[in-house]
Amino acid sequence: MQSDPGLLAILRERYRFAEWSEGTGGAKDPLRVTPLRGTELPGWRLERGSTSTPRPGVSLVRGMWLSLAGNDRLMDLELFECDSASAARLLLLELLGDMQGPPANRLPPDALGDVAFNVGADLTIMFVRANVAVRLRNAGRNTTGLTAEAGAIDALLSAGDAAR
Amino acid sequence: MSVQLESIAFNHDSLGHASDALNIRRNEATAVTVPEWQRGVSVQPEDSPAAYAIAAVQGHTPTIKAAFRRTSGEARCVHVRALDVKGRRGCLYAIIEALGLDRWLRPPPASILGTVAKREVCFDVNGLSGPVSFELPHHRLASSGVARDEVMWQWQYRDGGGAWQQMGFTSHEIFAVLDVPTAPWQQQPSGSANVQLPWADALRHGCAWAAGSQSADAATGTVTEAVYALGGSLVEYDCPGGGSSHYSLGNFDLTAFLDRLSGGPGNGVYVNCSDCATFVSTFANLVGGDVWQSRMGWGFNLNPLLAIGSSVWQTACNWGGFSYHEVAWKGACTANEHVFDACLQVDIDAHPTVAPHTGELPRNMRFGNPGDGDYRDRLSPSGTCDPQPASRQRRAVT
């Protein structure tokens, strides 16, 4: 996962990356993302989990979650652990550039994580907390807003429960 | 006197593929061990998979290596052969032929590997033969095109001029691909740690999708059709997520895609263009194609199109445009090369911007320059839709 330099230049401008490219945290006491246990999200069951290294310096913990409400809702949660907060923000920019469609919306500064974006009515949410970039997406046809789930993951990251 | 079959190796030379099978593995987690068939271990055809590169075996006679054990008796040597169960016509078919009914009632074709030619097998003082090379002189690899076949052999031996004695049946899952798979697939190193060796679990789908194809373009085209046909039931274009990739961010999560194809959740129902380009390229290159995943961009308007899993002609989720698009692309991935796009149908009539639409799935369609009437004009009326050959890649499989 390495964005084309030409596309990256356009993304920097489109998302005013200079305004949020520099993060704090992660350098001295970085968050460490651990494999999913299945207990992170009440109301959801972990269907399949995986860990991988999409590129040097980035570890990905991913899980597909099925809603226990019996409505066939499927959610894709990705936690990208990066070397630094700045690296996590650059990765967030790349996740924004992964979309073929219109630009995502930046959320207010205190809404979620250190910097956050959404698509539609929170059908997709992306944010950075310290050196971890997070993406939550609907993965089933019965879609739902993922505001509460994103908040729960951010709380776990902040408390160090999903990351050590 | 009795003899039993101990093992059969199809890939008995990991450095070559002119007279034996390719180096393959089952999937990311599991290697294929050689010999592929082992007494007491292999039961179903899937337990004993092997793949052949048609171009590589052209002009050669493929061989297998089988090992035997003498379980009783004193004979130092016997003759061994294996009949092709599919290719045997039997008494019933002789009657059908005699009645002139064979014009309507045809037997199934012989298996792709045919019979195992007779040869002498000798035993050491312990009653073991060690691996013995057998020729497959009646194989159909030259004419089969891309194929998957279940081969069943009836093994027999005889001592001197005696009658043939039964040794039992073995069954094998055999894949035929046009040529040695191209990147991301590898043949070396051949060890079990190399997950880029062709996967039998992927060959099963790739050979079904491209069945009968005799050329790389034909195989890539039929794989493109098959991927697009997954739309509606298994996958659809990612409108809720803004058109982001679900299977191809970085590497190709082939394990998840195979899970999806098998009825599991995989990485979910949604895909984007990068996913589709990766599906096409990876499976086409597995069966004899040679295409890249490459992009165009960066920011262009769209003509109405029929996205994968959709029945409505619109500009992709009604967005009006794409920031980029990615397809399976031949050669240098420039305007002069041809593309395969399993993500969408374009309108190929004289007026692609308006209804009525004449849909076509781009298969081996020249990308072209503005005004040429090729893929580019069909996809986009305006904006920056230039080939970006620096983006071309073949994502590794995981």
Contacts between the chains, C-beta under 8 A, distances in Angstrom:
chain1	res1	chain2	res2	distance
A	1	B	249	5.2
A	1	B	250	3.5
A	4	B	295	6.9
A	4	B	297	8.0
A	4	B	298	8.0
A	4	B	388	6.1
A	4	B	390	6.4
A	4	B	391	4.8
A	6	B	297	7.7
A	6	B	298	6.0
A	6	B	388	6.8
A	6	B	390	7.8
A	7	B	295	7.9
A	7	B	297	6.3
A	7	B	298	5.1
A	7	B	323	7.7
A	7	B	324	6.3
A	7	B	388	7.9
A	7	B	391	8.0
A	10	B	298	5.2
A	10	B	299	6.9
A	10	B	323	7.7
A	47	B	265	5.0
A	48	B	256	7.5
A	48	B	259	7.1
A	48	B	264	7.4
A	48	B	265	6.4
A	50	B	253	7.8
A	50	B	255	7.8
A	50	B	256	7.7
A	52	B	250	7.8
A	52	B	251	7.2
A	52	B	398	6.2
A	54	B	249	6.7
A	54	B	250	3.3
A	54	B	251	6.5
A	55	B	250	6.1
A	60	B	250	7.9
A	64	B	265	5.1
A	64	B	266	7.7
A	64	B	267	6.5
A	64	B	268	6.6
A	66	B	265	7.1
A	74	B	265	6.0
A	74	B	268	5.4
A	74	B	269	7.5
A	76	B	246	6.8
A	76	B	267	6.2
A	76	B	268	5.5
A	95	B	244	7.5
A	97	B	323	7.4
A	98	B	244	4.7
A	98	B	245	5.6
A	98	B	249	6.3
A	98	B	272	8.0
A	98	B	274	7.8
A	99	B	241	7.3
A	99	B	242	3.8
A	99	B	243	5.3
A	99	B	244	4.8
A	99	B	272	8.0
A	99	B	323	7.0
A	100	B	242	7.4
A	100	B	243	3.4
A	100	B	244	7.7
A	100	B	272	5.7
A	100	B	273	6.1
A	100	B	316	7.4
A	100	B	322	4.7
A	100	B	323	5.8
A	100	B	324	6.2
A	100	B	325	6.6
A	101	B	239	7.8
A	101	B	242	4.1
A	101	B	243	4.2
A	101	B	316	7.4
A	101	B	317	6.3
A	101	B	319	4.8
A	101	B	322	7.5
A	101	B	323	7.4
A	102	B	242	7.1
A	102	B	319	5.5
A	102	B	321	8.0
A	104	B	242	6.4
A	119	B	240	7.5
A	119	B	241	6.3
A	119	B	242	4.4
A	120	B	240	6.2
A	120	B	242	7.7
A	123	B	240	4.3
A	123	B	241	6.7
A	124	B	240	6.9
A	124	B	241	4.6
A	124	B	242	6.1
A	124	B	244	7.1
A	137	B	240	7.7
A	137	B	241	4.8
A	137	B	244	7.0
A	137	B	246	7.6
A	137	B	268	7.7
A	137	B	270	7.6
A	138	B	240	5.0
A	138	B	241	6.6
A	138	B	268	7.7
A	138	B	270	7.5
A	139	B	246	7.0
A	139	B	265	7.4
A	139	B	267	6.5
A	139	B	268	2.5
A	139	B	269	6.5
A	139	B	270	6.3
A	140	B	268	6.2
A	140	B	269	5.9
A	141	B	236	7.5
A	141	B	269	5.7
A	143	B	240	4.9
